[in-house]
Amino acid sequence: MDEKTGDISDAIDLPAANDAGAIASRHRGNPIPGSFQTIKGYPPTLKLFEVWGSPFYYVGLYRSGKKLKRSTKTTKLADAMKAAKKFYDEILLKEAQNLPLTNSAGFQRVALSVFEEDKLLAQRGELSEKTVTERRRIYDHDLLPFFSKDSVKDITYARLHQYQQHLATRGNKPVSGATVKIHFSHISKILTHALKLGLLDRTPSFPTVTIEDKPRSWFSETQFVAFKKKMLEEINSKTEVRYYSITEDLLYLTNFMAQIPLRPADLKQLKHKNIEIIEPAGEKPYLRVTTADSKTTLSSVISTSLNVRIYKEWKKKQDKRGLGKPDDYVFFATFADRKHALEIMGRQFYHVLEKADLKKSQIGGNRTLYSLRHTAICKALLEGVDEGAVATNARVGIGTMKRFYSSHLTAEANRDKLLARRKVKKGMRLLQEDGTLLDLVTLDMDPDDPLLIPEEL
């Protein structure tokens, strides 16, 4: 049978009336024998027919090797004829526009279409490869196993609520509201794409997700000194963690990261060519770091002036080892597998945290390599740097900066005002231990001190 001129009854596997399987073929979606009708002026491959399980006429067409079928949604033959002609014209238009002849409304099919668009955006530099990879990871690990058999039309509020409950019970570790919101964001993107393709009339409402803002775990100055002291002890003891000795690589990495708000993922791929030493005349020097990839934007990040000295010292050491070339990695440079390198960094860092009894922050959160980034951000805020400037340098929104950093540092950032003592007013007197009163002119004392007595007493 020619793929464009074959008979539609053959294309949909209609058994002969005397076939032993004819009775078994009376499935509700199968055609009724003898119900096929051609349409005058149209190819014989376009036919109307009836099925066992519906009162409506169906239109069928065998085209370009595909079996196409659709309900006309009518029981009137004249209206069914009009619907069949419209269906045929739609197929011709799709062929002319080089579009797929069938639109699958499956969640999986639409999601894959979204990923194809994401790849194009990444190729044009409009989306980072890291974002594409992370979206695909969430899809493969969580969304696909749950929604693989769903049509996009099946994704209702109730179904989304089921998924929310599934996330809450899928493992031993509770899923945060922020994680659920990220998953919902990906689902929304897929459903919005289905809407654009005409596979949905509208997108569903999503369940409310409560997000508890948790301040980031960082190091205070005292804690940071204690942490580095313990790290030096482990380096001098040649301590091994999973067969790899803790070396000054970790120490310089720690000092470097605490002076610039980079993410551990940035650190993993950081090479010497990504770092510029900027020393403007009459101004403080700084490092300008342009990462090869980023979780958000690819803009440069600048460091404190202290980091210039830290980096210069480390670069000098690496040059002596033959590891200071532009394409050499800055830290743990001997590890070509950078994923493995980051794992080693994290394990050694966590080991020292345990030894220093600093695994938990003041607020109960766990410290990780990320805590160095948070330390750099909090240090800048506490030193009075404008939070908008800190947010831009850290490549986060001002809202994120306020929620996770500024709002939790308000008291300490205003410590100068809170600890300031008003001058004692002239005329106040100090009650001494022997019961006598000492006249005071101006002392740097708290006027609310219970030992101070107004002059009129």
Backbone torsions as a table, in degrees:
resi	resn	phi	psi	omega
1	MET	NA	126.6	175.1
2	ASP	-63.5	138.5	-172.2
3	GLU	-66.5	-19.4	-179.4
4	LYS	-109.1	-4.4	-178.2
5	THR	-126.9	3.8	179.8
6	GLY	-66.4	165.7	-178.8
7	ASP	-83.3	134.2	-178.1
8	ILE	-63.1	-31.1	179.4
9	SER	-65.6	-33.1	175.0
10	ASP	-71.2	-39.0	-174.9
11	ALA	-62.7	-31.1	-178.9
12	ILE	-102.6	19.7	168.8
13	ASP	60.1	47.9	176.8
14	LEU	-76.3	122.7	179.7
15	PRO	-76.0	154.4	176.8
16	ALA	-67.3	155.0	-176.0
17	ALA	-63.0	-32.4	-179.5
18	ASN	-91.7	8.1	177.7
19	ASP	-70.2	139.4	-179.2
20	ALA	-63.2	-23.1	-178.6
21	GLY	-92.2	7.5	-175.8
22	ALA	-62.8	-41.1	-179.0
23	ILE	-66.2	-41.2	-179.6
24	ALA	-67.3	-20.0	-176.3
25	SER	-81.2	1.7	-178.2
26	ARG	-78.2	47.4	172.6
27	HIS	-71.4	149.5	-173.2
28	ARG	-59.8	-22.6	-179.2
29	GLY	-95.5	-4.3	-178.0
30	ASN	-84.6	148.5	179.3
31	PRO	-66.7	151.9	175.4
32	ILE	-87.1	125.0	-179.8
33	PRO	-54.6	137.8	177.4
34	GLY	83.4	0.2	-177.1
35	SER	-93.7	-2.4	-176.4
36	PHE	-71.2	138.1	177.7
37	GLN	-137.7	134.0	175.2
38	THR	-84.9	167.8	-178.1
39	ILE	-119.0	123.0	-174.9
40	LYS	-59.3	132.0	178.4
41	GLY	88.0	-1.2	-179.2
42	TYR	-121.7	159.3	-178.5
43	PRO	-57.8	149.9	179.9
44	PRO	-65.5	-14.7	178.4
45	THR	-75.7	-11.9	176.3
46	LEU	-95.7	116.9	-176.0
47	LYS	-140.3	150.5	170.0
48	LEU	-97.4	147.0	177.5
49	PHE	-157.8	169.1	178.0
50	GLU	-112.0	153.5	177.4
51	VAL	-119.2	161.5	-175.6
52	TRP	-66.1	-34.0	-170.3
53	GLY	-100.4	12.2	-178.2
54	SER	-144.6	144.6	176.8
55	PRO	-79.0	-12.0	-174.8
56	PHE	-86.0	153.7	170.3
57	TYR	-73.7	149.3	174.0
58	TYR	-117.4	149.7	174.5
59	VAL	-111.9	137.0	179.9
60	GLY	-129.1	148.6	-179.7
61	LEU	-150.5	134.7	173.1
62	TYR	-103.8	115.5	-172.2
63	ARG	-144.9	131.2	176.6
64	SER	51.2	39.3	176.8
65	GLY	78.9	8.2	-177.9
66	LYS	-116.6	143.5	174.9
67	LYS	-93.2	110.6	-176.6
68	LEU	-109.5	134.5	-177.8
69	LYS	-146.8	142.3	178.3
70	ARG	-153.6	144.6	175.4
71	SER	-74.7	139.2	177.1
72	THR	-84.0	-10.9	179.5
73	LYS	61.9	28.6	178.5
74	THR	-147.2	151.7	176.7
75	THR	-101.1	-4.5	-179.0
76	LYS	-92.1	128.7	-175.3
77	LEU	-62.4	-41.4	-178.5
78	ALA	-62.0	-43.5	177.9
79	ASP	-67.9	-34.8	178.5
80	ALA	-65.2	-37.1	177.2
81	MET	-61.6	-44.6	179.1
82	LYS	-62.3	-42.0	-179.9
83	ALA	-64.6	-37.3	-179.9
84	ALA	-66.4	-41.6	178.8
85	LYS	-64.5	-41.1	178.4
86	LYS	-63.4	-40.8	178.7
87	PHE	-61.0	-43.7	-179.2
88	TYR	-63.7	-42.7	179.2
89	ASP	-63.4	-37.7	178.2
90	GLU	-62.8	-40.3	-180.0
91	ILE	-65.6	-43.1	178.6
92	LEU	-62.0	-40.2	-179.6
93	LEU	-65.0	-42.3	178.2
94	LYS	-62.9	-38.9	177.4
95	GLU	-63.7	-42.2	-179.5
96	ALA	-64.6	-33.7	-178.6
97	GLN	-92.2	5.9	179.7
98	ASN	57.3	39.3	178.4
99	LEU	-100.2	155.5	176.7
100	PRO	-62.4	141.6	-176.1
101	LEU	-75.2	-20.6	178.8
102	THR	-123.8	143.7	175.3
103	ASN	-109.8	111.9	177.8
104	SER	-84.0	128.9	-179.5
105	ALA	-92.9	13.4	179.4
106	GLY	-68.9	139.6	180.0
107	PHE	-56.5	-41.9	-177.9
108	GLN	-63.0	-43.7	-178.4
109	ARG	-64.1	-43.7	-179.0
110	VAL	-66.8	-40.3	179.7
111	ALA	-60.8	-42.6	179.3
112	LEU	-63.9	-34.2	176.2
113	SER	-64.7	-38.3	177.1
114	VAL	-62.8	-42.2	-178.7
115	PHE	-66.1	-32.6	175.7
116	GLU	-63.8	-40.2	177.0
117	GLU	-66.2	-40.2	178.6
118	ASP	-60.4	-40.0	179.3
119	LYS	-62.3	-40.4	178.4
120	LEU	-64.7	-40.6	177.8
121	LEU	-63.3	-39.6	179.2
122	ALA	-66.7	-38.5	178.7
123	GLN	-64.6	-31.7	179.2
124	ARG	-86.9	-0.6	179.4
125	GLY	79.3	12.9	-179.1
126	GLU	-91.0	-7.4	179.4
127	LEU	-148.7	137.7	-178.0
128	SER	-75.9	147.8	177.7
129	GLU	-60.1	-33.6	-179.7
130	LYS	-63.3	-39.3	178.4
131	THR	-65.2	-42.5	179.0
132	VAL	-61.8	-44.2	-179.1
133	THR	-64.0	-42.5	-178.6
134	GLU	-66.6	-41.0	177.6
135	ARG	-62.1	-43.0	-179.5
136	ARG	-67.1	-35.3	178.8
137	ARG	-62.7	-45.7	179.4
138	ILE	-63.6	-39.1	179.6
139	TYR	-64.4	-51.1	-176.6
140	ASP	-66.2	-38.1	-173.4
141	HIS	-82.4	-33.9	-172.6
142	ASP	-123.8	-52.3	-173.3
143	LEU	-68.0	-47.6	-176.6
144	LEU	-61.5	-47.8	179.4
145	PRO	-58.7	-31.5	-176.4
146	PHE	-86.0	-40.6	-172.5
147	PHE	-106.6	10.7	-172.3
148	SER	-57.7	-32.0	-177.4
149	LYS	-99.5	4.9	-177.4
150	ASP	-89.3	144.3	165.2
151	SER	-84.7	156.7	178.4
152	VAL	-61.5	-26.5	178.6
153	LYS	-72.8	-16.4	178.4
154	ASP	-82.7	-12.1	-176.2
155	ILE	-82.8	87.7	-179.6
156	THR	-104.6	177.4	176.8
157	TYR	-56.2	-43.2	-178.4
158	ALA	-63.4	-40.7	-180.0
159	ARG	-67.3	-38.6	178.0
160	LEU	-66.6	-35.1	177.0
161	HIS	-66.8	-36.8	175.6
162	GLN	-61.7	-40.5	179.4
163	TYR	-66.5	-38.6	177.7
164	GLN	-60.7	-42.3	177.6
165	GLN	-67.2	-37.0	178.2
166	HIS	-61.0	-43.4	179.3
167	LEU	-63.3	-34.7	-177.8
168	ALA	-70.8	-21.6	-174.0
169	THR	-120.6	5.7	-172.5
170	ARG	-72.6	-24.0	-177.4
171	GLY	-147.5	-174.3	-178.8
172	ASN	-75.5	-29.5	-176.8
173	LYS	-91.1	125.8	179.3
174	PRO	-61.5	141.9	179.2
175	VAL	-90.4	129.4	-177.9
176	SER	-73.2	159.8	176.6
177	GLY	-61.2	-34.2	179.6
178	ALA	-63.7	-39.1	178.6
179	THR	-66.5	-43.0	178.2
180	VAL	-60.2	-40.9	-179.0
181	LYS	-64.4	-38.3	176.9
182	ILE	-63.0	-43.8	178.8
183	HIS	-62.8	-43.7	178.4
184	PHE	-62.4	-35.2	178.5
185	SER	-62.8	-41.7	178.4
186	HIS	-67.0	-41.3	178.5
187	ILE	-63.4	-42.6	179.4
188	SER	-60.4	-39.4	179.1
189	LYS	-62.8	-41.6	179.6
190	ILE	-66.8	-43.7	-179.4
191	LEU	-68.7	-35.0	176.6
192	THR	-64.7	-37.1	176.7
193	HIS	-64.9	-39.7	177.1
194	ALA	-62.7	-37.2	177.6
195	LEU	-62.5	-42.8	179.2
196	LYS	-64.2	-32.5	179.9
197	LEU	-80.9	-2.9	-179.7
198	GLY	80.4	16.1	-179.2
199	LEU	-90.0	-11.6	177.4
200	LEU	-133.4	148.0	174.7
201	ASP	-85.7	-30.5	178.0
202	ARG	-161.3	158.3	177.4
203	THR	-89.6	150.4	-177.5
204	PRO	-76.4	162.9	170.6
205	SER	-75.0	148.4	-179.3
206	PHE	-105.7	145.7	176.5
207	PRO	-59.8	150.2	177.9
208	THR	-71.5	136.6	178.8
209	VAL	-118.0	123.0	178.1
210	THR	-90.3	125.1	-179.4
211	ILE	-114.1	123.1	176.7
212	GLU	-96.2	116.1	179.8
213	ASP	-70.9	121.6	178.8
214	LYS	-110.3	119.6	178.7
215	PRO	-59.5	144.4	-176.7
216	ARG	-71.0	146.0	179.1
217	SER	-81.9	124.1	-178.5
218	TRP	-135.6	-179.2	179.0
219	PHE	-109.8	130.7	169.0
220	SER	-75.2	169.6	-179.0
221	GLU	-58.6	-44.0	-179.3
222	THR	-64.5	-43.3	-179.8
223	GLN	-65.7	-37.8	-178.2
224	PHE	-66.6	-40.4	177.5
225	VAL	-63.9	-43.6	179.3
226	ALA	-64.0	-38.6	179.8
227	PHE	-64.0	-45.8	-179.4
228	LYS	-69.1	-33.3	177.0
229	LYS	-62.1	-44.8	178.6
230	LYS	-66.1	-36.9	179.0
231	MET	-62.6	-41.2	178.1
232	LEU	-62.4	-38.3	177.1
233	GLU	-62.1	-42.7	-179.6
234	GLU	-68.0	-35.9	177.9
235	ILE	-66.3	-46.7	-179.6
236	ASN	-65.1	-28.8	178.9
237	SER	-83.8	-2.7	-177.9
238	LYS	54.9	42.0	-179.7
239	THR	-64.2	136.1	177.8
240	GLU	-106.2	140.0	174.3
241	VAL	-125.3	113.7	-176.5
242	ARG	52.4	48.5	173.5
243	TYR	78.4	0.2	-179.9
244	TYR	-117.6	128.3	-178.8
245	SER	-72.0	144.6	172.9
246	ILE	-77.4	124.2	-176.8
247	THR	-123.1	-178.3	179.6
248	GLU	-68.7	-9.4	171.1
249	ASP	-52.5	-47.1	-177.0
250	LEU	-68.2	-36.2	-179.0
251	LEU	-66.6	-48.4	-179.8
252	TYR	-68.4	-35.9	175.3
253	LEU	-58.3	-45.4	-178.6
254	THR	-63.8	-46.5	179.1
255	ASN	-63.6	-41.3	-179.0
256	PHE	-63.6	-49.2	-175.1
257	MET	-68.0	-27.5	-179.5
258	ALA	-75.6	-5.6	-178.7
259	GLN	-111.8	4.2	-178.5
260	ILE	-154.5	133.4	-174.1
261	PRO	-81.1	60.5	175.3
262	LEU	-89.7	156.2	175.1
263	ARG	-91.6	155.1	177.2
264	PRO	-55.3	-35.0	178.9
265	ALA	-65.2	-33.8	174.9
266	ASP	-65.6	-41.1	-178.5
267	LEU	-61.9	-37.2	-176.8
268	LYS	-57.0	-41.9	-175.8
269	GLN	-101.6	6.5	-174.0
270	LEU	-69.0	125.1	177.6
271	LYS	-117.4	163.6	-178.6
272	HIS	-61.6	-31.2	-179.4
273	LYS	-69.0	-15.1	178.7
274	ASN	-84.4	-4.9	-174.6
275	ILE	-116.0	126.8	174.3
276	GLU	-115.1	137.6	173.9
277	ILE	-94.7	115.4	-178.3
278	ILE	-104.8	119.7	-178.6
279	GLU	-127.8	75.5	-178.9
280	PRO	-68.1	144.7	-178.0
281	ALA	-63.0	130.4	176.6
282	GLY	75.0	6.1	-180.0
283	GLU	-128.3	166.6	179.4
284	LYS	-71.9	140.0	177.4
285	PRO	-75.3	162.6	177.2
286	TYR	-159.4	166.7	175.0
287	LEU	-99.5	137.8	171.3
288	ARG	-109.7	117.9	-176.6
289	VAL	-112.9	122.8	176.7
290	THR	-114.6	107.6	-174.6
291	THR	-77.4	153.0	179.7
292	ALA	-70.1	-27.7	-179.7
293	ASP	-151.4	161.8	-179.6
294	SER	-153.6	155.4	177.2
295	LYS	-65.0	-32.4	-177.9
296	THR	-118.5	-102.1	-178.9
297	THR	-96.1	166.0	-178.9
298	LEU	-102.4	24.7	179.8
299	SER	-72.3	159.6	-179.3
300	SER	-73.3	157.9	177.2
301	VAL	-125.8	138.4	179.0
302	ILE	-110.6	155.1	-176.2
303	SER	-108.7	179.3	172.4
304	THR	-75.4	166.7	177.6
305	SER	-65.3	-34.4	179.7
306	LEU	-59.2	-31.7	-176.5
307	ASN	-69.0	-21.8	176.9
308	VAL	-63.1	-46.2	178.6
309	ARG	-65.1	-41.9	179.6
310	ILE	-60.5	-46.2	-177.4
311	TYR	-68.7	-41.1	179.3
312	LYS	-60.5	-42.8	178.3
313	GLU	-61.4	-44.8	-178.3
314	TRP	-68.3	-40.5	-180.0
315	LYS	-62.7	-38.8	178.5
316	LYS	-61.9	-43.3	178.2
317	LYS	-63.8	-43.4	-178.5
318	GLN	-68.8	-34.8	176.8
319	ASP	-59.7	-41.6	179.1
320	LYS	-63.3	-29.1	-179.7
321	ARG	-89.4	-2.0	-177.5
322	GLY	77.2	22.3	-176.8
323	LEU	-118.6	21.8	-177.0
324	GLY	-107.2	15.4	-180.0
325	LYS	-73.3	156.6	-176.5
326	PRO	-51.0	-37.2	-177.1
327	ASP	-91.5	4.9	175.8
328	ASP	-81.8	146.4	176.0
329	TYR	-72.0	147.5	-175.3
330	VAL	-71.8	-45.8	-177.4
331	PHE	-122.5	144.5	-177.5
332	PHE	51.7	48.5	-170.6
333	ALA	-68.0	-20.7	-177.0
334	THR	-79.0	-6.9	-179.1
335	PHE	-96.7	107.2	-179.6
336	ALA	-70.0	-35.4	177.3
337	ASP	-78.5	101.3	-172.1
338	ARG	-73.6	-25.8	174.0
339	LYS	-64.7	-42.6	178.1
340	HIS	-65.7	-39.0	179.2
341	ALA	-60.1	-44.4	-179.7
342	LEU	-65.5	-35.9	177.2
343	GLU	-63.1	-41.7	179.1
344	ILE	-65.2	-44.4	177.0
345	MET	-54.6	-48.4	-177.1
346	GLY	-64.2	-41.8	-179.2
347	ARG	-65.4	-44.5	-178.6
348	GLN	-67.5	-39.7	178.5
349	PHE	-61.7	-44.9	-178.9
350	TYR	-66.5	-35.8	178.1
351	HIS	-59.9	-45.7	-179.7
352	VAL	-66.8	-37.7	176.5
353	LEU	-56.9	-44.2	179.4
354	GLU	-62.9	-45.9	-178.5
355	LYS	-64.4	-33.4	-179.1
356	ALA	-87.9	0.1	-177.3
357	ASP	56.4	45.7	-178.8
358	LEU	-125.7	22.9	-180.0
359	LYS	-61.7	-37.8	-178.5
360	LYS	-101.4	141.0	177.4
361	SER	-84.2	-179.4	-179.9
362	GLN	-60.7	-28.7	-176.4
363	ILE	-98.6	5.2	175.8
364	GLY	95.5	-3.2	179.5
365	GLY	-78.6	156.6	179.1
366	ASN	-81.1	136.5	174.9
367	ARG	-88.7	143.3	176.7
368	THR	-142.1	-173.1	174.5
369	LEU	-54.8	-32.2	179.4
370	TYR	-60.1	-25.4	-178.3
371	SER	-62.7	-23.9	176.6
372	LEU	-69.4	-40.1	174.7
373	ARG	-61.9	-45.9	-179.7
374	HIS	-63.6	-33.9	178.2
375	THR	-65.5	-43.4	178.8
376	ALA	-60.7	-40.8	-179.7
377	ILE	-68.4	-48.8	-177.7
378	CYS	-64.0	-37.8	178.9
379	LYS	-61.0	-43.5	179.6
380	ALA	-64.3	-41.8	179.7
381	LEU	-65.3	-42.2	-179.2
382	LEU	-68.0	-24.3	177.5
383	GLU	-85.1	2.5	174.4
384	GLY	91.8	9.2	177.7
385	VAL	-68.0	138.0	-179.1
386	ASP	-55.7	132.7	-174.8
387	GLU	-65.3	-28.0	176.0
388	GLY	-65.3	-41.0	178.1
389	ALA	-67.4	-39.2	178.4
390	VAL	-64.6	-42.4	-180.0
391	ALA	-62.1	-44.5	179.5
392	THR	-61.8	-44.5	-179.4
393	ASN	-67.3	-32.4	179.0
394	ALA	-84.5	-4.9	180.0
395	ARG	59.9	48.0	172.9
396	VAL	-133.2	163.3	178.0
397	GLY	-74.7	158.4	179.3
398	ILE	-63.7	-31.4	177.4
399	GLY	-63.6	-43.0	177.1
400	THR	-63.2	-41.0	179.6
401	MET	-60.9	-43.4	-179.3
402	LYS	-67.7	-43.4	-174.3
403	ARG	-68.8	-42.8	-170.2
404	PHE	-103.9	-9.9	-177.7
405	TYR	-129.7	-68.1	-171.7
406	SER	-56.2	-47.2	-174.8
407	SER	-63.1	-25.1	-178.5
408	HIS	-93.8	-4.4	-179.5
409	LEU	-112.8	6.3	-173.5
410	THR	-54.7	-49.1	-176.4
411	ALA	-62.7	-47.3	-177.1
412	GLU	-70.5	-34.0	179.0
413	ALA	-66.1	-26.8	179.9
414	ASN	-101.0	21.9	-174.7
415	ARG	-61.3	-32.8	-179.9
416	ASP	-61.5	-41.1	179.4
417	LYS	-71.4	-40.5	-176.8
418	LEU	-69.2	-32.1	-176.9
419	LEU	-94.4	-6.4	-179.3
420	ALA	-66.5	139.8	179.7
421	ARG	-109.0	129.7	175.1
422	ARG	-70.3	149.2	177.6
423	LYS	-68.9	141.7	176.8
424	VAL	-68.9	131.2	-178.0
425	LYS	-71.2	148.2	175.7
426	LYS	-60.2	136.4	178.6
427	GLY	102.9	-8.9	177.3
428	MET	-86.5	149.5	-177.2
429	ARG	-125.4	150.8	-178.2
430	LEU	-103.4	125.6	177.3
431	LEU	-78.9	116.3	-178.3
432	GLN	-89.9	169.6	-175.7
433	GLU	-62.6	-30.2	-179.5
434	ASP	-84.1	4.6	176.9
435	GLY	91.5	-5.4	178.7
436	THR	-84.8	160.4	-179.4
437	LEU	-105.8	131.4	179.3
438	LEU	-105.1	123.5	177.7
439	ASP	-68.5	135.0	-178.8
440	LEU	-116.5	141.5	176.4
441	VAL	-103.7	-66.2	177.2
442	THR	-148.5	117.7	176.9
443	LEU	-132.0	150.7	177.2
444	ASP	-82.9	71.4	-178.0
445	MET	-128.2	157.1	177.4
446	ASP	-72.4	118.8	-179.7
447	PRO	-64.5	-12.5	177.7
448	ASP	-93.7	5.7	177.5
449	ASP	-58.6	128.1	-176.9
450	PRO	-61.4	-17.7	178.7
451	LEU	-81.3	-12.2	178.9
452	LEU	-88.1	131.0	-177.0
453	ILE	-123.5	129.0	178.8
454	PRO	-56.2	151.6	-174.4
455	GLU	-60.8	-33.9	-175.5
456	GLU	-66.6	-15.6	177.3
457	LEU	-78.6	NA	NA
